[in-house]
Amino acid sequence: MKTIAEWKAHTEKMLPPESEVIQRNHAITSIYAKLYWSDRALFKWAGMAAFASHHVGFGLLPFMVKPVKLLDIKTSCATRGLANDLNLIRHLNNRIFDDIAWVHFAYQQHGIKLLRELMTGHPHYGSMLEAFELLETGKQGGDRGEPQIWQANTQLLRHEQEFVVQPVFNRLGAVFQNLLTFCASLDFSPSHTKTNWKYHSSFIAYMYLYGKGLMMETKSFPNLTILPQRWNWLEAKVVENWKRNERNDEKLPEKFEWMMNLYPNNK
């Protein structure tokens, strides 16, 4: 039986080296898209993650257009500056993949029993194991299991935001935090220039329209790096938009085919 480290190493081999920043991002996006399309009924998180990773890739373009020096995570956290912050976002894209992609493959190939053997008692993976237990319950429930499936995938999103994203966001400089806050939006379109307004949501607009109480509670104007603010937006708006998109977007197969082909070397 493979260990967690071996499963992670297995999925890491699907990616180009970290020095190939844009290609690596394309590969991550492609793998998420293929995971989702391989089991659309279960892997809702992977579908959302494909779009999110693709849009993160746009923010990584300075590594190609105006080359930014690659910094390791320790160096990126040590000082402030645009290069450090861009490297932190690059590391974050990689860390999310490292943390959660292997779990999908392990579950898909060997089921919940393997995850129980690997994750039980592991402090970092407690909430993720609970999510996949709930996913299994929903899977066994047939058509009546859809609420549990969505709950499970939302819990995976929460795990990602709390345990992987937040520690990195805490290290970002104030200027970059403001930039992320201003730019944060998701519309489930692979285009960087055309917005799908039916499913579009802007974080800062959401906070001013619906989050005034939360801003008072957190004593802050809209700030994407504040977990309670970000999570409220993700859970109440982004996940709900994704549900509607899944049901109603006739171009969804075309979008995922495009993302799956971003890195055709993935098998």
Contacts in CASP RR format, 6 or more apart in sequence:
PFRMAT RR
TARGET T0000
AUTHOR 0000-0000-0000
METHOD contacts of the structure
MODEL  1
MKTIAEWKAHTEKMLPPESEVIQRNHAITSIYAKLYWSDRALFKWAGMAA
FASHHVGFGLLPFMVKPVKLLDIKTSCATRGLANDLNLIRHLNNRIFDDI
AWVHFAYQQHGIKLLRELMTGHPHYGSMLEAFELLETGKQGGDRGEPQIW
QANTQLLRHEQEFVVQPVFNRLGAVFQNLLTFCASLDFSPSHTKTNWKYH
SSFIAYMYLYGKGLMMETKSFPNLTILPQRWNWLEAKVVENWKRNERNDE
KLPEKFEWMMNLYPNNK
1 114 0 8 1.000
1 117 0 8 1.000
2 10 0 8 1.000
2 106 0 8 1.000
3 118 0 8 1.000
4 102 0 8 1.000
4 118 0 8 1.000
4 119 0 8 1.000
4 122 0 8 1.000
4 125 0 8 1.000
7 102 0 8 1.000
7 103 0 8 1.000
7 105 0 8 1.000
7 106 0 8 1.000
7 118 0 8 1.000
8 98 0 8 1.000
8 102 0 8 1.000
10 102 0 8 1.000
10 105 0 8 1.000
11 31 0 8 1.000
11 97 0 8 1.000
11 98 0 8 1.000
11 101 0 8 1.000
11 102 0 8 1.000
11 105 0 8 1.000
12 98 0 8 1.000
14 27 0 8 1.000
14 31 0 8 1.000
14 266 0 8 1.000
14 267 0 8 1.000
15 24 0 8 1.000
15 27 0 8 1.000
15 28 0 8 1.000
15 31 0 8 1.000
15 97 0 8 1.000
16 23 0 8 1.000
16 24 0 8 1.000
16 27 0 8 1.000
16 265 0 8 1.000
17 24 0 8 1.000
18 24 0 8 1.000
18 70 0 8 1.000
18 90 0 8 1.000
18 94 0 8 1.000
19 70 0 8 1.000
21 60 0 8 1.000
21 63 0 8 1.000
21 64 0 8 1.000
21 70 0 8 1.000
21 90 0 8 1.000
22 57 0 8 1.000
22 60 0 8 1.000
22 61 0 8 1.000
22 63 0 8 1.000
22 64 0 8 1.000
23 263 0 8 1.000
24 94 0 8 1.000
25 53 0 8 1.000
25 54 0 8 1.000
25 56 0 8 1.000
25 57 0 8 1.000
25 60 0 8 1.000
25 93 0 8 1.000
26 262 0 8 1.000
26 263 0 8 1.000
27 262 0 8 1.000
27 263 0 8 1.000
27 265 0 8 1.000
27 266 0 8 1.000
28 53 0 8 1.000
28 93 0 8 1.000
28 94 0 8 1.000
28 97 0 8 1.000
28 101 0 8 1.000
29 50 0 8 1.000
29 53 0 8 1.000
29 54 0 8 1.000
29 57 0 8 1.000
29 259 0 8 1.000
29 262 0 8 1.000
29 263 0 8 1.000
30 259 0 8 1.000
30 260 0 8 1.000
30 261 0 8 1.000
30 262 0 8 1.000
30 263 0 8 1.000
30 264 0 8 1.000
30 266 0 8 1.000
31 97 0 8 1.000
31 101 0 8 1.000
31 263 0 8 1.000
31 266 0 8 1.000
32 46 0 8 1.000
32 47 0 8 1.000
32 49 0 8 1.000
32 50 0 8 1.000
32 53 0 8 1.000
32 101 0 8 1.000
32 259 0 8 1.000
33 46 0 8 1.000
33 47 0 8 1.000
33 50 0 8 1.000
33 256 0 8 1.000
33 259 0 8 1.000
33 260 0 8 1.000
33 262 0 8 1.000
34 260 0 8 1.000
34 266 0 8 1.000
35 43 0 8 1.000
35 46 0 8 1.000
35 47 0 8 1.000
35 101 0 8 1.000
35 104 0 8 1.000
35 105 0 8 1.000
35 108 0 8 1.000
36 43 0 8 1.000
36 44 0 8 1.000
36 46 0 8 1.000
36 47 0 8 1.000
36 50 0 8 1.000
36 256 0 8 1.000
37 256 0 8 1.000
37 260 0 8 1.000
38 108 0 8 1.000
39 108 0 8 1.000
40 246 0 8 1.000
41 139 0 8 1.000
41 149 0 8 1.000
42 135 0 8 1.000
42 139 0 8 1.000
42 149 0 8 1.000
43 104 0 8 1.000
43 153 0 8 1.000
44 149 0 8 1.000
44 150 0 8 1.000
44 153 0 8 1.000
44 242 0 8 1.000
44 246 0 8 1.000
45 100 0 8 1.000
45 153 0 8 1.000
45 156 0 8 1.000
45 157 0 8 1.000
45 160 0 8 1.000
46 104 0 8 1.000
47 242 0 8 1.000
47 256 0 8 1.000
48 153 0 8 1.000
48 157 0 8 1.000
48 238 0 8 1.000
48 239 0 8 1.000
48 242 0 8 1.000
49 96 0 8 1.000
49 100 0 8 1.000
50 256 0 8 1.000
50 259 0 8 1.000
51 186 0 8 1.000
51 188 0 8 1.000
51 189 0 8 1.000
51 190 0 8 1.000
51 259 0 8 1.000
52 186 0 8 1.000
53 93 0 8 1.000
53 96 0 8 1.000
53 97 0 8 1.000
54 190 0 8 1.000
54 259 0 8 1.000
54 262 0 8 1.000
55 186 0 8 1.000
55 192 0 8 1.000
56 89 0 8 1.000
56 92 0 8 1.000
56 93 0 8 1.000
57 93 0 8 1.000
58 192 0 8 1.000
59 86 0 8 1.000
59 89 0 8 1.000
60 86 0 8 1.000
60 89 0 8 1.000
60 90 0 8 1.000
60 93 0 8 1.000
62 68 0 8 1.000
62 86 0 8 1.000
63 70 0 8 1.000
63 86 0 8 1.000
63 90 0 8 1.000
68 82 0 8 1.000
68 83 0 8 1.000
68 86 0 8 1.000
68 87 0 8 1.000
69 83 0 8 1.000
70 87 0 8 1.000
70 90 0 8 1.000
71 83 0 8 1.000
71 84 0 8 1.000
71 87 0 8 1.000
73 87 0 8 1.000
73 88 0 8 1.000
73 91 0 8 1.000
75 84 0 8 1.000
75 87 0 8 1.000
76 84 0 8 1.000
76 85 0 8 1.000
76 87 0 8 1.000
76 88 0 8 1.000
76 91 0 8 1.000
76 171 0 8 1.000
77 84 0 8 1.000
77 88 0 8 1.000
77 171 0 8 1.000
78 84 0 8 1.000
80 173 0 8 1.000
81 173 0 8 1.000
81 176 0 8 1.000
82 175 0 8 1.000
82 176 0 8 1.000
85 172 0 8 1.000
85 173 0 8 1.000
85 176 0 8 1.000
88 168 0 8 1.000
88 171 0 8 1.000
88 172 0 8 1.000
89 168 0 8 1.000
91 168 0 8 1.000
92 164 0 8 1.000
92 165 0 8 1.000
92 168 0 8 1.000
95 164 0 8 1.000
95 168 0 8 1.000
96 160 0 8 1.000
96 164 0 8 1.000
96 165 0 8 1.000
99 160 0 8 1.000
99 163 0 8 1.000
99 164 0 8 1.000
100 128 0 8 1.000
100 156 0 8 1.000
100 159 0 8 1.000
100 160 0 8 1.000
100 164 0 8 1.000
103 115 0 8 1.000
103 125 0 8 1.000
103 128 0 8 1.000
103 132 0 8 1.000
106 114 0 8 1.000
106 115 0 8 1.000
106 118 0 8 1.000
107 114 0 8 1.000
107 115 0 8 1.000
107 132 0 8 1.000
107 135 0 8 1.000
111 136 0 8 1.000
112 132 0 8 1.000
112 133 0 8 1.000
112 136 0 8 1.000
115 129 0 8 1.000
115 132 0 8 1.000
116 129 0 8 1.000
118 125 0 8 1.000
119 125 0 8 1.000
119 126 0 8 1.000
119 128 0 8 1.000
119 129 0 8 1.000
120 129 0 8 1.000
122 129 0 8 1.000
124 163 0 8 1.000
127 155 0 8 1.000
127 158 0 8 1.000
127 159 0 8 1.000
127 163 0 8 1.000
128 156 0 8 1.000
128 159 0 8 1.000
130 155 0 8 1.000
131 152 0 8 1.000
131 153 0 8 1.000
131 155 0 8 1.000
131 156 0 8 1.000
131 159 0 8 1.000
132 152 0 8 1.000
134 148 0 8 1.000
134 149 0 8 1.000
134 151 0 8 1.000
134 152 0 8 1.000
134 155 0 8 1.000
135 148 0 8 1.000
135 149 0 8 1.000
135 152 0 8 1.000
135 153 0 8 1.000
137 145 0 8 1.000
137 148 0 8 1.000
138 145 0 8 1.000
138 146 0 8 1.000
138 148 0 8 1.000
138 149 0 8 1.000
138 152 0 8 1.000
139 145 0 8 1.000
139 149 0 8 1.000
141 148 0 8 1.000
150 239 0 8 1.000
150 243 0 8 1.000
154 235 0 8 1.000
154 239 0 8 1.000
157 234 0 8 1.000
157 235 0 8 1.000
157 239 0 8 1.000
158 231 0 8 1.000
158 235 0 8 1.000
161 227 0 8 1.000
161 230 0 8 1.000
161 231 0 8 1.000
161 234 0 8 1.000
162 227 0 8 1.000
162 231 0 8 1.000
166 225 0 8 1.000
166 227 0 8 1.000
169 177 0 8 1.000
169 224 0 8 1.000
169 225 0 8 1.000
170 225 0 8 1.000
172 180 0 8 1.000
172 225 0 8 1.000
177 223 0 8 1.000
177 224 0 8 1.000
177 225 0 8 1.000
180 224 0 8 1.000
180 225 0 8 1.000
181 203 0 8 1.000
181 204 0 8 1.000
181 222 0 8 1.000
181 223 0 8 1.000
181 224 0 8 1.000
181 225 0 8 1.000
182 204 0 8 1.000
184 202 0 8 1.000
184 203 0 8 1.000
184 204 0 8 1.000
184 224 0 8 1.000
185 200 0 8 1.000
185 201 0 8 1.000
185 202 0 8 1.000
185 203 0 8 1.000
186 200 0 8 1.000
186 201 0 8 1.000
186 238 0 8 1.000
186 241 0 8 1.000
187 195 0 8 1.000
187 196 0 8 1.000
187 197 0 8 1.000
187 199 0 8 1.000
187 200 0 8 1.000
187 201 0 8 1.000
187 241 0 8 1.000
188 196 0 8 1.000
188 199 0 8 1.000
188 241 0 8 1.000
188 242 0 8 1.000
188 245 0 8 1.000
188 249 0 8 1.000
188 255 0 8 1.000
189 195 0 8 1.000
189 196 0 8 1.000
189 199 0 8 1.000
189 255 0 8 1.000
190 255 0 8 1.000
190 258 0 8 1.000
190 259 0 8 1.000
196 249 0 8 1.000
198 244 0 8 1.000
198 245 0 8 1.000
198 248 0 8 1.000
198 249 0 8 1.000
199 241 0 8 1.000
199 242 0 8 1.000
199 244 0 8 1.000
199 245 0 8 1.000
199 249 0 8 1.000
200 241 0 8 1.000
201 233 0 8 1.000
201 237 0 8 1.000
201 238 0 8 1.000
201 241 0 8 1.000
203 222 0 8 1.000
203 224 0 8 1.000
203 230 0 8 1.000
203 233 0 8 1.000
204 222 0 8 1.000
206 233 0 8 1.000
206 236 0 8 1.000
206 237 0 8 1.000
207 214 0 8 1.000
207 215 0 8 1.000
207 222 0 8 1.000
207 229 0 8 1.000
207 233 0 8 1.000
208 222 0 8 1.000
210 236 0 8 1.000
211 229 0 8 1.000
211 232 0 8 1.000
214 228 0 8 1.000
214 229 0 8 1.000
214 232 0 8 1.000
215 221 0 8 1.000
215 222 0 8 1.000
215 229 0 8 1.000
217 228 0 8 1.000
218 226 0 8 1.000
218 228 0 8 1.000
218 229 0 8 1.000
220 226 0 8 1.000
220 229 0 8 1.000
222 229 0 8 1.000
223 229 0 8 1.000
224 230 0 8 1.000
245 252 0 8 1.000
246 252 0 8 1.000
249 255 0 8 1.000
END
